[in-house]
Amino acid sequence: MPTQTQKDEGKISPSETHSRLKSSSWEEHWLELAGGRMRYLQAGTGRALILVHGLMGYAFSWRFSIPALAAHATVYAIDNLGAGLSIAPEGMDHSMRAAAERVLQFVDAMGITDFDLLGTSHGGAVAMMAAAICGEKHDPRLKRLVLVAPVNPWSPHGKWLAPFVGTPFGAWLFRNTVERWHFLDYLWLRRLFGDGEKIPPDSLEGYRLPARQNRAFRHAQRIVRTWTADLARLEHELTKIGDYPTLLMWGTWDRAVSFRSAEPLRRNFRHCRLVAFKGVGHLPYEEAPGEFNQALIEFLGAKP
């Protein structure tokens, strides 16, 4: 059975290199799962809200949202296995469905009886896959979905780049440029923001940390190897989740997952609201956290 430990002081500790990763606004925990050791942050009270980060993201991504959301929910910001500071074994299945199953393993291990699920970017696709699994199993615990610029079959962005990075040559090129040359960090992070002036000053160091301590770039490369097959499977699974009350949140200047794909995705759901952040990029929870938190809190406060 999985076991839960609190405030671990192991070799990989966020407090060692980055003060933002440790805060009085949340508690850090570790959870032993069958496939590895998962780190998560927890704060607040109320119905569980599980936050699923995107590719190259981790619990750090939610540092501006957790304090605001904690007044309205019990917030769990996970580092999915292999990402952030969570440990994953060699040979782990990196497909979207496997990642979704690990999110639900977390729910089981924590004894959560009902929850809302928020996923962003690749984590949004993982959240939709988790909803499909709940539908297959007639699992009533998942109540609502929040999808922030989720990877989806209608966005042309990444359809060629992600699979290319997953090829042997693409992986070699990635390792010998982006992974090695730290001065490129600002360039790829800038692409995720509508306004480069709004990049938080702690972002570069925060997102580099898992690369230094947990080989996060290698984890991302393994994810993109199954990108095309995962998108095809996701398109099929979408037919199973149309009844979930859903909030879509998107920046109109998103260069990673096209804002134009929001409308075809929205039509998949029978009860769905789309919130668009004008002039904002792929990370509205970092670029416009006040607006983002307000819209999310309004959704959480509405009757399911």
Summary of the structure (lengths in Angstrom):
residues: 304
radius of gyration: 17.7
end to end distance: 32.3
largest distance: 50.2
contacts: 1036
relative contact order: 0.15
helix: 43%
strand: 18%
